């Protein structure tokens, strides 16, 4: 049961994150197809790691949610920012873009969860 629920959380989170960060990418005026592919790959690498780590930590520890969330989100921001800097073509401030995209994705995800 936990396995199925965790898998569903992973899939839903990845789909939602990719959709929201792609929307953010387009809203801020980015159009480079290779940078969009990089965004998709970066999120495919980081999101499942963050979500799985979050849920396993929540399930098996009594840690405060913020002690779990902050380092995991920081990991995602730094990893994605580094990928945008190293491989991106149109990211003038890759870490700022990563911070903004992740904040938008995170907070819209929190908002969406309120309605589910």
Residue frames relative to the residue before (quaternion, step in Angstrom):
aa qw qx qy qz dx dy dz
X 1.0000 0.0000 0.0000 0.0000 0.00 0.00 0.00
X 0.6706 0.4828 -0.3028 0.4749 3.58 0.86 -0.95
X 0.6304 0.5572 -0.3297 0.4283 3.58 1.01 -0.83
X 0.6734 0.4854 -0.2893 0.4766 3.58 0.94 -0.89
X 0.6513 0.5107 -0.3097 0.4680 3.57 0.98 -0.84
X 0.6600 0.5052 -0.2986 0.4690 3.56 0.98 -0.88
X 0.6414 0.5141 -0.3224 0.4694 3.58 0.96 -0.81
X 0.6441 0.5102 -0.3187 0.4725 3.59 0.97 -0.83
X 0.6418 0.5173 -0.3229 0.4651 3.60 0.97 -0.82
X 0.6441 0.5256 -0.3175 0.4561 3.58 0.99 -0.82
X 0.6875 0.4842 -0.2811 0.4625 3.56 0.85 -0.99
X 0.6749 0.4898 -0.2979 0.4646 3.59 0.83 -0.96
X 0.6572 0.5144 -0.3137 0.4529 3.57 0.91 -0.88
X 0.6668 0.4964 -0.3121 0.4599 3.59 0.89 -0.86
X 0.6559 0.5050 -0.3163 0.4634 3.59 0.89 -0.88
X 0.6754 0.4930 -0.2904 0.4653 3.56 0.89 -0.94
X 0.6581 0.5105 -0.3104 0.4581 3.59 0.92 -0.89
X 0.6604 0.4976 -0.3099 0.4692 3.58 0.88 -0.91
X 0.6582 0.5057 -0.3152 0.4601 3.61 0.91 -0.85
X 0.7036 0.4691 -0.2765 0.4565 3.59 0.82 -0.97
X 0.7058 0.4462 -0.2828 0.4719 3.58 0.88 -0.83
X 0.5863 0.5280 -0.3728 0.4883 3.59 1.17 -0.46
X 0.6317 0.5199 -0.3253 0.4742 3.58 0.99 -0.79
X 0.6430 0.5103 -0.3152 0.4762 3.58 0.96 -0.85
X 0.6100 0.5645 -0.3263 0.4503 3.58 0.98 -0.91
X 0.7167 0.4418 -0.2471 0.4797 3.57 0.85 -0.99
X 0.6412 0.5423 -0.3265 0.4337 3.60 0.98 -0.82
X 0.7093 0.4358 -0.2729 0.4822 3.59 1.00 -0.75
X 0.6353 -0.6064 0.3014 0.3713 3.56 1.26 0.28
X 0.4644 0.6610 -0.4680 0.3583 3.58 1.17 0.23
X 0.0506 -0.8233 0.5653 -0.0107 3.55 -0.98 0.89
X 0.4721 0.6896 -0.4434 0.3239 3.60 1.23 -0.21
X 0.4274 -0.7372 0.4668 0.2365 3.58 -0.64 1.13
X 0.6474 0.5050 -0.3306 0.4654 3.59 1.03 -0.67
X 0.6349 0.5021 -0.3330 0.4836 3.59 1.07 -0.64
X 0.6194 0.5201 -0.3423 0.4782 3.59 1.07 -0.66
X 0.6376 0.5066 -0.3239 0.4815 3.59 0.97 -0.81
X 0.6264 0.5296 -0.3293 0.4676 3.59 1.03 -0.79
X 0.6320 0.5255 -0.3256 0.4674 3.59 0.98 -0.83
X 0.6599 0.5044 -0.3044 0.4663 3.58 0.94 -0.88
X 0.6759 0.4841 -0.2928 0.4722 3.58 0.93 -0.87
X 0.6372 0.5318 -0.3283 0.4510 3.59 0.96 -0.86
X 0.6909 0.4637 -0.2818 0.4778 3.58 0.91 -0.87
X 0.6202 0.5336 -0.3393 0.4641 3.58 1.08 -0.63
X 0.6645 0.4845 -0.2963 0.4856 3.58 1.14 -0.60
X 0.7785 0.3902 -0.1986 0.4497 3.59 0.81 -0.96
X 0.6504 0.5715 -0.3410 0.3661 3.60 0.83 -0.89
X 0.6881 0.4621 -0.3233 0.4565 3.65 0.74 -0.84
X 0.6174 0.5394 -0.3449 0.4571 3.60 1.05 -0.70
X 0.6798 0.4875 -0.2874 0.4665 3.57 0.89 -0.95
X 0.6938 0.4792 -0.2861 0.4552 3.59 0.80 -0.97
X 0.6625 0.4924 -0.3099 0.4718 3.60 0.90 -0.86
X 0.6518 0.5076 -0.3115 0.4695 3.59 0.92 -0.87
X 0.6319 0.5381 -0.3280 0.4513 3.57 0.98 -0.86
X 0.7389 0.4383 -0.2549 0.4439 3.57 0.64 -1.11
X 0.6440 0.5056 -0.3371 0.4647 3.60 0.98 -0.70
X 0.6469 0.5040 -0.3188 0.4752 3.57 1.02 -0.75
X 0.6444 0.5123 -0.3170 0.4709 3.59 0.96 -0.82
X 0.6918 0.4959 -0.2839 0.4415 3.58 0.91 -0.92
X 0.8196 0.3072 -0.1232 0.4677 3.57 0.92 -0.88
X 0.7258 0.3126 -0.2507 0.5592 3.60 1.23 0.20
X 0.4111 -0.6740 0.5483 0.2759 3.52 -1.32 0.09
X 0.2904 0.7994 -0.4859 0.2014 3.57 1.22 0.43
X 0.5816 -0.5584 0.4742 0.3535 3.51 -1.27 0.57
X 0.5837 -0.6282 0.3949 0.3298 3.57 -0.94 0.92
X 0.6731 0.5043 -0.3063 0.4458 3.60 1.00 -0.75
X 0.5954 0.5462 -0.3575 0.4683 3.58 1.16 -0.55
X 0.6619 0.4725 -0.2897 0.5047 3.56 1.20 -0.54
X 0.7215 0.4932 -0.2598 0.4107 3.57 0.74 -1.09
X 0.6707 0.5396 -0.3277 0.3894 3.60 0.75 -0.98
X 0.7070 0.4306 -0.3041 0.4714 3.66 0.71 -0.86
X 0.6444 0.5254 -0.3335 0.4444 3.59 1.01 -0.73
X 0.6702 0.4732 -0.3010 0.4861 3.58 0.93 -0.83
X 0.6117 0.5398 -0.3408 0.4672 3.58 1.07 -0.71
X 0.6157 0.5369 -0.3348 0.4696 3.57 1.02 -0.80
X 0.6725 0.4993 -0.3014 0.4556 3.59 0.84 -0.98
X 0.6566 0.5142 -0.3098 0.4566 3.59 0.89 -0.93
X 0.7060 0.4626 -0.2749 0.4605 3.58 0.81 -0.97
X 0.6591 0.5066 -0.3128 0.4595 3.59 0.93 -0.85
X 0.6906 0.4595 -0.2851 0.4803 3.58 0.86 -0.93
X 0.6294 0.5347 -0.3325 0.4555 3.59 0.99 -0.80
X 0.6488 0.5095 -0.3149 0.4694 3.55 0.98 -0.84
X 0.6492 0.5095 -0.3175 0.4670 3.60 0.95 -0.83
X 0.6540 0.5038 -0.3149 0.4682 3.60 0.97 -0.83
X 0.6561 0.5088 -0.3085 0.4642 3.58 1.01 -0.80
X 0.7259 0.4556 -0.2461 0.4526 3.56 0.84 -0.99
X 0.8343 0.2350 -0.0802 0.4922 3.59 0.84 -0.93
X 0.5662 0.6275 -0.3821 0.3738 3.59 1.20 -0.30
X 0.3486 -0.7387 0.5397 0.2038 3.54 -1.22 0.49
X 0.8154 0.2562 -0.1111 0.5071 3.58 1.01 -0.71
X 0.4905 0.6417 -0.4434 0.3886 3.58 1.16 0.51
X 0.2110 -0.8050 0.5439 0.1081 3.59 -0.13 1.27
X 0.7675 0.1062 -0.0539 0.6299 3.57 1.12 -0.73
X 0.1668 -0.8608 0.4715 0.0942 3.57 0.41 1.24
X 0.6806 0.4763 -0.3109 0.4618 3.61 0.95 -0.75
X 0.6149 0.5229 -0.3438 0.4800 3.58 1.08 -0.64
X 0.6292 0.5173 -0.3280 0.4784 3.58 1.00 -0.81
X 0.6628 0.5150 -0.3041 0.4505 3.57 0.91 -0.91
X 0.6389 0.5168 -0.3219 0.4703 3.58 0.96 -0.86
X 0.6924 0.4852 -0.2813 0.4540 3.58 0.81 -1.02
X 0.6690 0.4996 -0.3062 0.4572 3.60 0.86 -0.94
X 0.6830 0.4806 -0.2899 0.4674 3.58 0.93 -0.85
X 0.6331 0.5156 -0.3410 0.4659 3.60 1.01 -0.68
X 0.6413 0.5118 -0.3220 0.4723 3.57 0.94 -0.88
X 0.6789 0.4969 -0.2873 0.4579 3.56 0.86 -1.00
X 0.6681 0.5102 -0.3032 0.4488 3.58 0.87 -0.94
X 0.7435 0.4292 -0.2452 0.4503 3.60 0.68 -1.08
X 0.6240 0.4935 -0.3500 0.4946 3.61 1.06 -0.58
X 0.6108 0.5410 -0.3415 0.4664 3.59 1.09 -0.67
X 0.6337 0.5111 -0.3204 0.4844 3.57 1.01 -0.83
X 0.6550 0.5127 -0.3046 0.4640 3.58 0.94 -0.88
X 0.6557 0.5111 -0.3088 0.4621 3.58 0.90 -0.89
X 0.6359 0.5408 -0.3314 0.4397 3.60 0.98 -0.79
X 0.5967 0.5787 -0.3620 0.4218 3.58 1.12 -0.55
X 0.7233 0.4285 -0.2295 0.4905 3.57 1.20 -0.53
X 0.6121 0.5497 -0.3490 0.4488 3.58 1.27 -0.09
